[in-house]
Amino acid sequence: MILRAVALLTLLALAKPAVAQEQTVLILNGRVMDGSGNPWVRADVLIQGDKIIEIGDLSDVSADDMVDATGLYVTPGFIDTHSHSGPGLATVGLSHAEPLLAMGLTTIFANPDGGGPIDLSAQRIALERDGLGVNVAQLIGHGSARSQVIGQQNRVATPAELDRMRAIVREAMDEGAWGLSSGTFYVPGNYAPPEEIEELAKVVAPYQGSYTSHHRDESTYSIGLIAAIDEVINVGRVAGIPAILTQ
C-alpha cells in the first residue's frame, strides 16, 4: 500500500503539464523533509499538476486525490548518481520506470563506470520515445571514448588520439551530458594513466560538469584502495570539477 502511494504520487508529480495541469493531490499528516538538512516537520503538501503549490496545515483543503501519510516521510525525489538503468529505460514498455518510482527515485545518472554510448543525442531519443517516468542525466564514458579511438589496446594514447577523445567528450557535453564517468577498475579504463582522464575532465570543466568513477582498485589488486581514491580526488582537483566516488 505504501509503495503504491509513493509510486502514484511520484507519477503524478512528474506527469506532463498538459495531462495533469488540473489534477490536484493533497498529502496529509506527513513528516515533511525539505532536503535542506533541517529536521522534519509535520505538515500537509498540496500538488497541482507538476508543482508543489503549498505546504502547511491544509486540513481544510480538498483535492482530487487525498493521501494519508500519517507515520510516513514525505521527501523530495531521490537522485541515483550511479545507475545502470539506462538500457532498460530506453526499452519500450520499461521507460515509465515504475520500480524506480516505487523506491522514491525521480532522477538517475546514466552511463556510469566509463560506459554507455558516445552518441548521447541518439540515446536521448531512445529514452524519450515511449515517455520517461524519471529524469535522466546522461554522462559520457571515458572507456567508451577510449574504445572509439584506440579500441581495447593496453597502451598510452598518442597526442592525436587524446585530441580525438577530447572531441568526443566535448561533443557529448554540447549534447547535454552532465559530466564524465570512468571505470578505471575495468578494461579499457584501467589501461589509461590518470593524466589521460585529467585531460578529458578538463574538457568538462567549462560546462560545470562533474567526474564520477568506479576507481582503479577496491583492495590490493593493483595500486591499492587509498591510492585509487586519491587518484579520483586528484582528477577533480586538477580539472576544477566535483569528483564523485561511485564504487
MDAnalysis code that builds the backbone (N, CA, C; Angstrom):
import MDAnalysis as mda
import numpy as np

u = mda.Universe.empty(741, n_residues=247, atom_resindex=np.repeat(np.arange(247), 3), trajectory=True)
u.add_TopologyAttr("name", ["N", "CA", "C"] * 247)
u.add_TopologyAttr("resid", np.arange(1, 248))
u.add_TopologyAttr("resname", ["MET", "ILE", "LEU", "ARG", "ALA", "VAL", "ALA", "LEU", "LEU", "THR", "LEU", "LEU", "ALA", "LEU", "ALA", "LYS", "PRO", "ALA", "VAL", "ALA", "GLN", "GLU", "GLN", "THR", "VAL", "LEU", "ILE", "LEU", "ASN", "GLY", "ARG", "VAL", "MET", "ASP", "GLY", "SER", "GLY", "ASN", "PRO", "TRP", "VAL", "ARG", "ALA", "ASP", "VAL", "LEU", "ILE", "GLN", "GLY", "ASP", "LYS", "ILE", "ILE", "GLU", "ILE", "GLY", "ASP", "LEU", "SER", "ASP", "VAL", "SER", "ALA", "ASP", "ASP", "MET", "VAL", "ASP", "ALA", "THR", "GLY", "LEU", "TYR", "VAL", "THR", "PRO", "GLY", "PHE", "ILE", "ASP", "THR", "HIS", "SER", "HIS", "SER", "GLY", "PRO", "GLY", "LEU", "ALA", "THR", "VAL", "GLY", "LEU", "SER", "HIS", "ALA", "GLU", "PRO", "LEU", "LEU", "ALA", "MET", "GLY", "LEU", "THR", "THR", "ILE", "PHE", "ALA", "ASN", "PRO", "ASP", "GLY", "GLY", "GLY", "PRO", "ILE", "ASP", "LEU", "SER", "ALA", "GLN", "ARG", "ILE", "ALA", "LEU", "GLU", "ARG", "ASP", "GLY", "LEU", "GLY", "VAL", "ASN", "VAL", "ALA", "GLN", "LEU", "ILE", "GLY", "HIS", "GLY", "SER", "ALA", "ARG", "SER", "GLN", "VAL", "ILE", "GLY", "GLN", "GLN", "ASN", "ARG", "VAL", "ALA", "THR", "PRO", "ALA", "GLU", "LEU", "ASP", "ARG", "MET", "ARG", "ALA", "ILE", "VAL", "ARG", "GLU", "ALA", "MET", "ASP", "GLU", "GLY", "ALA", "TRP", "GLY", "LEU", "SER", "SER", "GLY", "THR", "PHE", "TYR", "VAL", "PRO", "GLY", "ASN", "TYR", "ALA", "PRO", "PRO", "GLU", "GLU", "ILE", "GLU", "GLU", "LEU", "ALA", "LYS", "VAL", "VAL", "ALA", "PRO", "TYR", "GLN", "GLY", "SER", "TYR", "THR", "SER", "HIS", "HIS", "ARG", "ASP", "GLU", "SER", "THR", "TYR", "SER", "ILE", "GLY", "LEU", "ILE", "ALA", "ALA", "ILE", "ASP", "GLU", "VAL", "ILE", "ASN", "VAL", "GLY", "ARG", "VAL", "ALA", "GLY", "ILE", "PRO", "ALA", "ILE", "LEU", "THR", "GLN"])
u.atoms.positions = np.array([
    [0.830, -1.206, 0.000],
    [0.000, 0.000, 0.000],
    [0.866, 1.258, 0.000],
    [1.929, 1.231, 0.852],
    [2.825, 2.388, 0.921],
    [3.536, 2.583, -0.409],
    [4.069, 1.469, -1.005],
    [4.768, 1.575, -2.290],
    [3.836, 2.092, -3.371],
    [2.584, 1.624, -3.341],
    [1.614, 2.079, -4.340],
    [1.388, 3.580, -4.216],
    [1.289, 4.068, -2.982],
    [1.076, 5.503, -2.765],
    [2.265, 6.311, -3.231],
    [3.486, 5.820, -2.925],
    [4.695, 6.535, -3.367],
    [4.752, 6.599, -4.883],
    [4.493, 5.459, -5.537],
    [4.541, 5.434, -6.993],
    [3.496, 6.364, -7.599],
    [2.276, 6.350, -7.030],
    [1.210, 7.217, -7.534],
    [1.602, 8.679, -7.425],
    [2.097, 9.072, -6.262],
    [2.443, 10.481, -6.046],
    [3.574, 10.920, -6.954],
    [4.586, 10.059, -7.121],
    [5.716, 10.434, -7.965],
    [5.290, 10.536, -9.414],
    [4.467, 9.597, -9.875],
    [3.980, 9.651, -11.252],
    [3.174, 10.917, -11.495],
    [2.339, 11.279, -10.557],
    [1.551, 12.496, -10.715],
    [2.434, 13.725, -10.733],
    [3.443, 13.730, -9.877],
    [4.323, 14.896, -9.801],
    [5.150, 15.061, -11.058],
    [5.469, 13.939, -11.736],
    [6.315, 14.007, -12.926],
    [5.519, 14.071, -14.220],
    [4.211, 13.926, -14.146],
    [3.400, 13.919, -15.356],
    [3.506, 15.242, -16.095],
    [3.356, 15.193, -17.406],
    [3.447, 16.406, -18.212],
    [2.290, 17.344, -17.872],
    [2.548, 18.654, -17.867],
    [1.502, 19.613, -17.508],
    [0.238, 19.472, -18.335],
    [0.394, 19.114, -19.628],
    [-0.775, 19.019, -20.494],
    [-1.732, 17.935, -19.996],
    [-1.187, 16.922, -19.297],
    [-2.008, 15.823, -18.822],
    [-2.564, 16.114, -17.432],
    [-1.735, 16.712, -16.561],
    [-2.097, 16.777, -15.148],
    [-2.223, 18.187, -14.603],
    [-2.344, 19.193, -15.470],
    [-2.340, 20.575, -15.001],
    [-3.457, 20.843, -14.005],
    [-4.632, 20.236, -14.213],
    [-5.763, 20.491, -13.327],
    [-5.846, 19.489, -12.182],
    [-5.055, 18.440, -12.242],
    [-5.115, 17.416, -11.205],
    [-4.459, 17.917, -9.919],
    [-5.097, 17.699, -8.794],
    [-4.522, 18.089, -7.508],
    [-4.407, 16.866, -6.603],
    [-3.328, 16.844, -5.844],
    [-3.081, 15.773, -4.881],
    [-2.751, 16.425, -3.549],
    [-3.384, 15.981, -2.487],
    [-3.114, 16.504, -1.152],
    [-2.582, 15.373, -0.275],
    [-1.346, 15.554, 0.189],
    [-0.718, 14.592, 1.095],
    [-0.883, 15.123, 2.514],
    [-1.556, 14.362, 3.344],
    [-1.912, 14.832, 4.689],
    [-1.082, 14.150, 5.776],
    [-0.748, 14.922, 6.799],
    [-0.192, 14.399, 8.054],
    [1.178, 13.750, 7.910],
    [1.926, 14.132, 6.880],
    [3.236, 13.525, 6.676],
    [4.339, 14.180, 7.485],
    [5.446, 13.472, 7.595],
    [6.658, 14.037, 8.185],
    [7.475, 14.614, 7.029],
    [7.375, 15.906, 6.823],
    [7.923, 16.540, 5.624],
    [9.389, 16.903, 5.837],
    [10.233, 16.415, 4.937],
    [11.652, 16.769, 4.921],
    [11.918, 17.518, 3.622],
    [12.515, 18.721, 3.719],
    [12.671, 19.549, 2.520],
    [14.021, 19.390, 1.834],
    [14.886, 18.520, 2.353],
    [16.176, 18.298, 1.714],
    [17.257, 19.273, 2.114],
    [16.953, 20.215, 2.987],
    [17.926, 21.236, 3.384],
    [18.806, 20.788, 4.544],
    [18.454, 19.662, 5.157],
    [19.168, 19.213, 6.344],
    [18.446, 19.535, 7.628],
    [17.379, 20.313, 7.536],
    [16.593, 20.638, 8.723],
    [15.790, 19.419, 9.187],
    [15.429, 19.367, 10.461],
    [14.589, 18.266, 10.938],
    [13.235, 18.267, 10.222],
    [12.602, 17.104, 10.188],
    [11.299, 17.014, 9.551],
    [10.259, 17.778, 10.367],
    [9.223, 18.213, 9.669],
    [8.095, 18.877, 10.322],
    [6.815, 18.178, 9.878],
    [5.848, 18.137, 10.769],
    [4.566, 17.547, 10.384],
    [3.778, 18.583, 9.594],
    [3.402, 18.234, 8.382],
    [2.719, 19.196, 7.515],
    [1.972, 18.453, 6.421],
    [1.151, 19.209, 5.711],
    [0.439, 18.710, 4.544],
    [1.069, 19.331, 3.301],
    [0.982, 18.622, 2.183],
    [1.582, 19.090, 0.929],
    [0.527, 19.036, -0.167],
    [0.324, 20.165, -0.846],
    [-0.643, 20.238, -1.940],
    [0.105, 20.341, -3.262],
    [-0.208, 19.429, -4.178],
    [0.407, 19.385, -5.506],
    [-0.663, 19.668, -6.543],
    [-0.339, 20.528, -7.503],
    [-1.231, 20.773, -8.638],
    [-0.423, 20.578, -9.910],
    [-0.870, 19.645, -10.749],
    [-0.103, 19.349, -11.952],
    [1.263, 18.823, -11.583],
    [2.304, 19.524, -12.017],
    [3.664, 19.086, -11.713],
    [4.351, 20.006, -10.716],
    [3.569, 20.773, -9.933],
    [4.159, 21.724, -8.988],
    [3.593, 21.538, -7.584],
    [4.476, 21.675, -6.596],
    [4.032, 21.792, -5.205],
    [3.607, 23.234, -4.997],
    [2.360, 23.465, -4.635],
    [1.874, 24.844, -4.542],
    [1.687, 25.327, -3.108],
    [1.656, 24.397, -2.137],
    [1.508, 24.853, -0.754],
    [1.927, 23.751, 0.213],
    [2.581, 24.166, 1.297],
    [2.958, 23.261, 2.383],
    [2.533, 23.910, 3.696],
    [1.893, 23.156, 4.563],
    [1.449, 23.709, 5.844],
    [0.275, 22.925, 6.384],
    [-0.541, 23.573, 7.191],
    [-1.755, 22.947, 7.707],
    [-2.858, 23.154, 6.679],
    [-3.132, 22.108, 5.913],
    [-4.116, 22.191, 4.830],
    [-5.291, 21.258, 5.103],
    [-5.584, 21.051, 6.364],
    [-6.630, 20.101, 6.736],
    [-8.010, 20.509, 6.245],
    [-8.188, 21.793, 5.911],
    [-9.489, 22.252, 5.423],
    [-9.526, 22.373, 3.903],
    [-8.482, 21.868, 3.228],
    [-8.390, 21.943, 1.763],
    [-8.821, 20.611, 1.171],
    [-9.492, 20.665, 0.033],
    [-9.870, 19.443, -0.675],
    [-9.044, 19.328, -1.952],
    [-8.935, 18.113, -2.474],
    [-8.160, 17.874, -3.690],
    [-8.749, 16.683, -4.423],
    [-8.310, 16.505, -5.671],
    [-8.806, 15.380, -6.462],
    [-8.414, 14.044, -5.828],
    [-7.185, 13.976, -5.332],
    [-6.704, 12.772, -4.656],
    [-6.193, 13.156, -3.274],
    [-6.620, 12.417, -2.273],
    [-6.200, 12.664, -0.888],
    [-5.415, 11.442, -0.416],
    [-4.228, 11.684, 0.128],
    [-3.376, 10.592, 0.599],
    [-3.036, 10.832, 2.064],
    [-3.334, 9.867, 2.908],
    [-2.999, 9.974, 4.328],
    [-1.589, 9.427, 4.536],
    [-0.654, 10.305, 4.887],
    [0.746, 9.914, 5.077],
    [1.120, 9.845, 6.551],
    [0.158, 9.609, 7.404],
    [0.431, 9.525, 8.844],
    [1.509, 8.473, 9.118],
    [2.554, 8.874, 9.831],
    [3.637, 7.957, 10.164],
    [4.651, 7.765, 9.064],
    [4.466, 8.447, 7.917],
    [5.366, 8.296, 6.773],
    [6.133, 9.590, 6.518],
    [7.269, 9.457, 5.845],
    [8.064, 10.627, 5.479],
    [7.703, 11.077, 4.068],
    [7.619, 12.378, 3.890],
    [7.379, 12.980, 2.574],
    [8.638, 13.771, 2.230],
    [9.322, 13.373, 1.167],
    [10.618, 13.967, 0.842],
    [10.679, 14.357, -0.627],
    [11.651, 15.181, -0.998],
    [11.926, 15.371, -2.426],
    [12.336, 14.032, -3.039],
    [12.216, 13.915, -4.348],
    [12.627, 12.690, -5.023],
    [14.109, 12.425, -4.822],
    [14.471, 11.158, -4.698],
    [15.872, 10.790, -4.524],
    [16.593, 10.777, -5.871],
    [17.897, 11.069, -5.834],
    [18.739, 11.091, -7.030],
    [19.727, 9.936, -6.948],
    [19.730, 9.071, -7.950],
    [20.678, 7.955, -8.019],
    [21.824, 8.369, -8.931],
    [22.983, 8.668, -8.333],
    [24.118, 9.160, -9.124],
    [24.902, 8.038, -9.785],
    [24.513, 6.793, -9.543],
    [25.202, 5.655, -10.167],
    [24.151, 4.618, -10.532],
    [23.615, 4.729, -11.719],
    [22.521, 3.852, -12.123],
    [22.855, 3.131, -13.423],
    [22.506, 1.848, -13.461],
    [22.651, 1.063, -14.687],
    [21.293, 0.890, -15.372],
    [20.394, 1.831, -15.141],
    [19.035, 1.733, -15.675],
    [18.911, 2.238, -17.105],
    [19.972, 2.844, -17.640],
    [19.886, 3.453, -18.964],
    [19.333, 2.545, -20.048],
    [19.910, 1.342, -20.251],
    [19.389, 0.455, -21.300],
    [17.933, 0.071, -21.079],
    [17.561, -0.181, -19.833],
    [16.174, -0.530, -19.555],
    [15.224, 0.610, -19.849],
    [15.610, 1.824, -19.466],
    [14.749, 2.984, -19.694],
    [14.613, 3.306, -21.176],
    [15.570, 2.856, -21.986],
    [15.496, 3.072, -23.432],
    [14.687, 1.984, -24.131],
    [14.105, 1.078, -23.354],
    [13.319, -0.026, -23.895],
    [11.832, 0.298, -23.788],
    [11.126, 0.206, -24.903],
    [9.687, 0.472, -24.901],
    [9.005, -0.473, -23.917],
    [8.177, 0.091, -23.065],
    [7.486, -0.693, -22.056],
    [8.136, -0.634, -20.685],
    [9.404, -0.211, -20.647],
    [10.117, -0.115, -19.369],
    [10.456, 1.318, -18.987],
    [10.302, 2.248, -19.929],
    [10.767, 3.619, -19.692],
    [9.950, 4.368, -18.645],
    [8.773, 3.865, -18.313],
    [7.954, 4.551, -17.308],
    [8.508, 4.368, -15.898],
    [9.415, 3.413, -15.742],
    [10.261, 3.297, -14.546],
    [9.482, 3.128, -13.246],
    [8.416, 2.378, -13.271],
    [7.610, 2.227, -12.062],
    [8.386, 1.636, -10.877],
    [9.295, 0.657, -11.085],
    [10.067, 0.168, -9.929],
    [10.938, 1.251, -9.300],
    [11.511, 2.135, -10.127],
    [12.328, 3.221, -9.587],
    [11.463, 4.205, -8.808],
    [10.316, 4.527, -9.372],
    [9.412, 5.457, -8.701],
    [8.924, 4.896, -7.369],
    [8.702, 3.590, -7.322],
    [8.238, 2.967, -6.086],
    [9.278, 3.061, -4.979],
    [10.548, 3.253, -5.351],
    [11.613, 3.445, -4.361],
    [11.832, 4.915, -4.031],
    [11.068, 5.798, -4.685],
    [11.233, 7.222, -4.432],
    [12.263, 7.890, -5.312],
    [12.812, 7.164, -6.288],
    [13.802, 7.747, -7.194],
    [13.098, 8.543, -8.281],
    [13.523, 9.777, -8.494],
    [12.948, 10.593, -9.561],
    [13.994, 11.072, -10.554],
    [15.280, 10.891, -10.250],
    [16.359, 11.261, -11.171],
    [17.443, 10.197, -11.111],
    [17.941, 9.773, -12.291],
    [19.061, 8.831, -12.326],
    [20.136, 9.368, -13.267],
    [21.374, 9.021, -12.968],
    [22.500, 9.331, -13.846],
    [22.838, 8.079, -14.641],
    [22.786, 8.174, -15.964],
    [23.037, 7.037, -16.844],
    [24.477, 7.041, -17.343],
    [24.914, 5.888, -17.811],
    [26.245, 5.678, -18.401],
    [27.367, 5.761, -17.364],
    [27.262, 4.992, -16.276],
    [28.315, 5.017, -15.260],
    [29.508, 4.152, -15.656],
    [30.541, 4.176, -14.843],
    [31.699, 3.278, -14.963],
    [32.450, 3.433, -16.280],
    [32.341, 4.587, -16.912],
    [33.049, 4.810, -18.167],
    [32.371, 4.215, -19.380],
    [31.157, 3.677, -19.213],
    [30.473, 3.011, -20.310],
    [29.371, 3.846, -20.926],
    [28.528, 3.168, -21.714],
    [27.429, 3.844, -22.388],
    [27.808, 4.294, -23.781],
    [26.840, 4.766, -24.541],
    [27.102, 5.215, -25.911],
    [27.820, 6.556, -25.930],
    [28.467, 6.847, -27.058],
    [29.064, 8.174, -27.212],
    [28.108, 9.119, -27.932],
    [27.114, 8.575, -28.619],
    [26.107, 9.407, -29.277],
    [24.958, 9.629, -28.294],
    [25.066, 10.677, -27.506],
    [24.063, 10.908, -26.469],
    [22.746, 11.409, -27.031],
    [22.782, 12.066, -28.186],
    [21.527, 12.507, -28.808],
    [20.672, 11.307, -29.195],
    [21.309, 10.288, -29.779],
    [20.576, 9.076, -30.152],
    [20.050, 8.361, -28.909],
    [20.848, 8.340, -27.860],
    [20.386, 7.720, -26.620],
    [19.186, 8.468, -26.053],
    [19.228, 9.796, -26.106],
    [18.123, 10.599, -25.577],
    [16.843, 10.326, -26.358],
    [16.947, 10.197, -27.670],
    [15.772, 9.885, -28.491],
    [15.176, 8.543, -28.067],
    [16.045, 7.539, -27.860],
    [15.574, 6.218, -27.440],
    [14.935, 6.278, -26.057],
    [15.500, 7.079, -25.172],
    [14.960, 7.198, -23.819],
    [13.567, 7.818, -23.814],
    [13.353, 8.776, -24.702],
    [12.121, 9.568, -24.648],
    [11.016, 9.073, -25.578],
    [11.290, 8.065, -26.399],
    [10.310, 7.690, -27.426],
    [9.011, 7.144, -26.849],
    [9.058, 6.534, -25.662],
    [7.839, 5.972, -25.078],
    [7.437, 6.698, -23.800],
    [8.091, 7.843, -23.518],
    [7.781, 8.607, -22.321],
    [8.597, 8.149, -21.129],
    [9.301, 9.072, -20.503],
    [10.156, 8.751, -19.360],
    [9.435, 9.015, -18.042],
    [9.534, 8.085, -17.129],
    [8.934, 8.271, -15.817],
    [9.841, 8.950, -14.822],
    [11.131, 9.047, -15.143],
    [12.097, 9.710, -14.262],
    [12.949, 10.660, -15.097],
    [13.601, 11.591, -14.412],
    [14.585, 12.431, -15.079],
    [15.854, 11.615, -15.301],
    [16.493, 11.792, -16.454],
    [17.732, 11.075, -16.753],
    [18.828, 12.076, -17.088],
    [19.890, 12.066, -16.291],
    [21.074, 12.874, -16.564],
    [22.119, 11.956, -17.185],
    [22.549, 12.271, -18.396],
    [23.497, 11.421, -19.104],
    [24.938, 11.828, -18.795],
    [25.804, 10.830, -18.695],
    [27.241, 11.030, -18.577],
    [27.910, 10.535, -19.852],
    [29.095, 11.017, -20.146],
    [29.880, 10.495, -21.257],
    [30.982, 9.626, -20.663],
    [31.080, 8.401, -21.134],
    [32.008, 7.443, -20.556],
    [33.414, 7.558, -21.122],
    [34.394, 7.637, -20.240],
    [35.794, 7.651, -20.671],
    [36.143, 6.373, -21.425],
    [35.710, 5.218, -20.903],
    [36.014, 3.956, -21.561],
    [35.425, 3.876, -22.953],
    [34.229, 4.421, -23.130],
    [33.599, 4.421, -24.457],
    [34.365, 5.308, -25.423],
    [34.784, 6.483, -24.942],
    [35.565, 7.386, -25.793],
    [36.896, 6.750, -26.163],
    [37.549, 6.112, -25.207],
    [38.845, 5.473, -25.468],
    [38.686, 4.327, -26.461],
    [37.653, 3.510, -26.269],
    [37.418, 2.386, -27.183],
    [37.159, 2.869, -28.602],
    [36.438, 3.970, -28.728],
    [36.140, 4.514, -30.047],
    [37.413, 4.924, -30.772],
    [38.412, 5.379, -30.022],
    [39.632, 5.917, -30.630],
    [40.719, 4.859, -30.791],
    [40.991, 4.058, -29.744],
    [42.105, 3.098, -29.839],
    [41.696, 1.673, -29.479],
    [40.397, 1.419, -29.400],
    [39.939, 0.071, -29.122],
    [40.323, -0.390, -27.729],
    [40.674, -1.656, -27.619],
    [40.997, -2.260, -26.325],
    [42.502, -2.391, -26.103],
    [43.274, -1.579, -26.769],
    [44.729, -1.691, -26.667],
    [45.236, -1.176, -25.322],
    [46.162, -1.937, -24.749],
    [46.746, -1.584, -23.457],
    [47.993, -0.736, -23.694],
    [47.761, 0.542, -23.928],
    [48.875, 1.463, -24.160],
    [48.412, 2.891, -23.910],
    [49.386, 3.785, -23.830],
    [49.105, 5.202, -23.650],
    [48.633, 5.793, -24.973],
    [47.652, 6.654, -24.930],
    [47.156, 7.312, -26.142],
    [48.188, 8.308, -26.662],
    [48.268, 8.422, -27.970],
    [49.129, 9.437, -28.571],
    [48.462, 10.801, -28.417],
    [49.217, 11.897, -28.602],
    [48.593, 13.224, -28.533],
    [47.416, 13.376, -29.489],
    [47.544, 12.816, -30.700],
    [46.451, 12.921, -31.671],
    [45.230, 12.137, -31.195],
    [45.463, 10.961, -30.621],
    [44.347, 10.154, -30.113],
    [43.676, 10.831, -28.923],
    [44.462, 11.456, -28.080],
    [43.890, 12.175, -26.946],
    [43.035, 13.344, -27.422],
    [43.471, 14.001, -28.489],
    [42.666, 15.083, -29.064],
    [41.321, 14.559, -29.556],
    [41.329, 13.366, -30.156],
    [40.075, 12.785, -30.638],
    [39.150, 12.440, -29.467],
    [39.720, 11.961, -28.381],
    [38.909, 11.685, -27.188],
    [38.346, 12.978, -26.610],
    [39.151, 14.018, -26.601],
    [38.651, 15.322, -26.138],
    [37.454, 15.762, -26.978],
    [37.559, 15.563, -28.290],
    [36.479, 15.978, -29.188],
    [35.196, 15.202, -28.896],
    [35.327, 13.906, -28.588],
    [34.155, 13.092, -28.257],
    [33.494, 13.605, -26.982],
    [34.304, 13.896, -25.971],
    [33.764, 14.400, -24.708],
    [33.122, 15.767, -24.912],
    [33.773, 16.624, -25.685],
    [33.233, 17.977, -25.923],
    [31.888, 17.901, -26.649],
    [31.797, 17.028, -27.646],
    [30.528, 16.890, -28.375],
    [29.427, 16.381, -27.450],
    [29.773, 15.435, -26.578],
    [28.780, 14.913, -25.634],
    [28.311, 15.995, -24.671],
    [29.235, 16.822, -24.209],
    [28.842, 17.910, -23.312],
    [27.954, 18.906, -24.050],
    [28.255, 19.164, -25.313],
    [27.407, 20.047, -26.116],
    [26.008, 19.459, -26.293],
    [25.923, 18.127, -26.277],
    [24.632, 17.457, -26.442],
    [23.870, 17.332, -25.121],
    [24.451, 17.833, -24.038],
    [23.723, 17.853, -22.777],
    [24.232, 16.938, -21.685],
    [25.410, 16.338, -21.869],
    [25.955, 15.480, -20.811],
    [26.192, 16.287, -19.542],
    [26.069, 15.623, -18.419],
    [26.264, 16.266, -17.116],
    [27.679, 16.079, -16.600],
    [28.471, 15.260, -17.278],
    [29.832, 15.064, -16.810],
    [30.469, 13.839, -17.429],
    [31.639, 13.501, -16.910],
    [32.456, 12.387, -17.387],
    [32.413, 11.260, -16.364],
    [32.248, 10.028, -16.843],
    [32.354, 8.877, -15.947],
    [33.546, 8.031, -16.369],
    [34.122, 7.326, -15.415],
    [35.211, 6.406, -15.741],
    [35.050, 5.126, -14.945],
    [35.650, 4.069, -15.485],
    [35.706, 2.791, -14.787],
    [37.121, 2.265, -14.876],
    [38.021, 2.894, -14.126],
    [39.430, 2.503, -14.197],
    [39.694, 1.155, -13.529],
    [38.658, 0.541, -12.990],
    [38.749, -0.827, -12.477],
    [38.619, -1.832, -13.617],
    [38.075, -1.384, -14.751],
    [37.743, -2.265, -15.865],
    [38.597, -1.961, -17.097],
    [38.611, -2.929, -18.025],
    [39.145, -2.704, -19.372],
    [38.098, -1.928, -20.162],
    [38.479, -0.890, -20.935],
    [39.829, -0.383, -21.179],
    [40.236, 0.749, -20.251],
    [39.364, 1.121, -19.294],
    [39.686, 2.252, -18.436],
    [40.965, 2.062, -17.647],
    [41.233, 0.794, -17.247],
    [42.437, 0.569, -16.444],
    [43.720, 0.629, -17.268],
    [43.589, 0.749, -18.593],
    [44.770, 0.940, -19.437],
    [45.202, 2.405, -19.484],
    [44.340, 3.287, -19.038],
    [44.607, 4.727, -19.160],
    [45.333, 5.242, -17.924],
    [46.386, 6.023, -18.106],
    [47.022, 6.665, -16.956],
    [46.134, 7.791, -16.431],
    [46.312, 8.184, -15.190],
    [45.485, 9.259, -14.631],
    [45.520, 10.536, -15.462],
    [46.671, 10.820, -16.072],
    [46.810, 12.059, -16.842],
    [45.832, 12.118, -18.013],
    [45.530, 10.964, -18.602],
    [44.574, 10.928, -19.712],
    [43.184, 11.349, -19.235],
    [42.783, 10.823, -18.099],
    [41.466, 11.152, -17.568],
    [41.418, 12.606, -17.122],
    [42.506, 13.092, -16.556],
    [42.565, 14.500, -16.149],
    [42.338, 15.422, -17.344],
    [42.946, 15.085, -18.480],
    [42.790, 15.921, -19.674],
    [41.349, 15.927, -20.161],
    [40.681, 14.787, -20.090],
    [39.280, 14.738, -20.516],
    [38.378, 15.440, -19.507],
    [38.729, 15.347, -18.237],
    [37.945, 16.047, -17.214],
    [38.044, 17.556, -17.389],
    [39.174, 18.028, -17.879],
    [39.327, 19.467, -18.128],
    [38.345, 19.953, -19.191],
    [37.989, 19.076, -20.126],
    [37.013, 19.437, -21.159],
    [35.646, 19.682, -20.526],
    [35.355, 18.960, -19.458],
    [34.058, 19.043, -18.784],
    [33.920, 20.334, -17.978],
    [35.052, 20.858, -17.513],
    [35.033, 21.986, -16.574],
    [34.258, 23.208, -17.062],
    [34.439, 23.679, -18.307],
    [33.702, 24.871, -18.739],
    [32.184, 24.689, -18.748],
    [31.734, 23.444, -18.760],
    [30.300, 23.146, -18.758],
    [29.762, 22.968, -17.335],
    [30.636, 23.163, -16.345],
    [30.273, 22.963, -14.930],
    [29.783, 21.543, -14.679],
    [30.431, 20.598, -15.368],
    [30.097, 19.199, -15.179],
    [30.846, 18.589, -14.012],
    [30.693, 17.285, -13.848],
    [31.322, 16.574, -12.738],
    [32.036, 15.333, -13.260],
    [32.775, 14.692, -12.379],
    [33.505, 13.468, -12.714],
    [33.106, 12.384, -11.728],
    [32.653, 11.239, -12.234],
    [32.318, 10.105, -11.380],
    [33.164, 8.911, -11.788],
    [33.519, 8.074, -10.817],
    [34.428, 6.975, -11.137],
    [34.170, 5.734, -10.297],
    [34.216, 4.578, -10.982],
    [34.462, 3.316, -10.286],
    [35.976, 3.199, -10.251],
    [36.565, 3.508, -9.102],
    [38.004, 3.741, -9.006],
    [38.830, 2.490, -9.313],
    [40.116, 2.732, -9.506],
    [41.035, 1.752, -10.084],
    [41.237, 0.502, -9.220],
    [41.089, 0.615, -7.937],
    [41.333, -0.531, -7.058],
    [40.374, -0.479, -5.879],
    [39.877, -1.647, -5.473],
    [38.962, -1.740, -4.341],
    [39.607, -2.428, -3.143],
    [40.834, -2.901, -3.318],
    [41.512, -3.605, -2.232],
    [43.018, -3.474, -2.428],
    [43.651, -4.575, -2.833],
    [45.092, -4.561, -3.111],
    [45.373, -5.228, -4.448],
    [44.448, -5.071, -5.389],
    [44.604, -5.724, -6.685],
    [45.695, -5.072, -7.531],
    [45.800, -3.758, -7.452],
    [46.788, -3.060, -8.287],
    [47.489, -1.973, -7.480],
    [46.923, -0.762, -7.441],
    [47.601, 0.343, -6.757],
    [47.165, 0.497, -5.307],
    [46.141, -0.249, -4.896],
    [45.638, -0.140, -3.530],
    [44.474, 0.834, -3.434],
    [43.617, 0.615, -2.450],
    [42.385, 1.392, -2.320],
    [42.651, 2.869, -2.072],
    [43.549, 3.191, -1.146],
    [43.785, 4.592, -0.797],
    [44.332, 5.357, -1.997],
    [45.275, 4.746, -2.710],
    [45.833, 5.405, -3.896],
    [44.768, 5.593, -4.970],
    [43.857, 4.620, -5.090],
    [42.786, 4.729, -6.085],
    [41.848, 5.878, -5.746],
    [41.536, 6.031, -4.464],
    [40.682, 7.146, -4.045],
    [41.390, 8.473, -4.277],
    [42.671, 8.521, -3.940],
    [43.449, 9.743, -4.167],
    [43.457, 10.125, -5.645],
    [43.525, 9.119, -6.512],
    [43.541, 9.389, -7.953],
    [42.267, 10.099, -8.393],
    [41.122, 9.622, -7.915],
    [39.843, 10.246, -8.282],
    [39.782, 11.679, -7.766],
    [40.175, 11.864, -6.524],
    [40.161, 13.208, -5.943],
    [41.058, 14.143, -6.737],
    [42.215, 13.627, -7.158],
    [43.164, 14.480, -7.883],
    [42.648, 14.862, -9.261],
    [41.910, 13.964, -9.915],
    [41.308, 14.324, -11.206],
    [40.392, 15.525, -11.026],
    [39.563, 15.486, -10.003],
    [38.683, 16.618, -9.732],
    [39.455, 17.877, -9.411],
    [40.541, 17.728, -8.641],
    [41.341, 18.891, -8.253],
    [42.019, 19.514, -9.475],
    [42.621, 18.685, -10.313],
    [43.330, 19.191, -11.493],
    [42.372, 19.863, -12.470],
    [41.193, 19.248, -12.666],
    [40.226, 19.784, -13.630],
    [39.367, 20.894, -13.042],
    [39.328, 20.991, -11.726],
    [38.494, 22.009, -11.093],
    [37.015, 21.686, -11.132],
    [36.681, 20.391, -11.011],
    [35.278, 19.969, -11.030],
    [35.020, 19.014, -9.863],
    [33.746, 18.833, -9.470],
    [33.440, 17.863, -8.410],
    [33.815, 16.450, -8.840],
    [34.365, 15.673, -7.918],
    [34.708, 14.274, -8.169],
    [33.888, 13.395, -7.237],
    [33.259, 12.373, -7.797],
    [32.343, 11.524, -7.041],
    [32.816, 10.080, -7.126],
    [33.042, 9.472, -5.987],
    [33.395, 8.052, -5.921],
    [32.106, 7.246, -5.888],
    [31.849, 6.495, -6.943],
    [30.603, 5.740, -7.001],
    [30.779, 4.293, -6.571],
    [31.983, 3.763, -6.652],
    [32.259, 2.400, -6.167],
    [33.718, 2.335, -5.783],
])
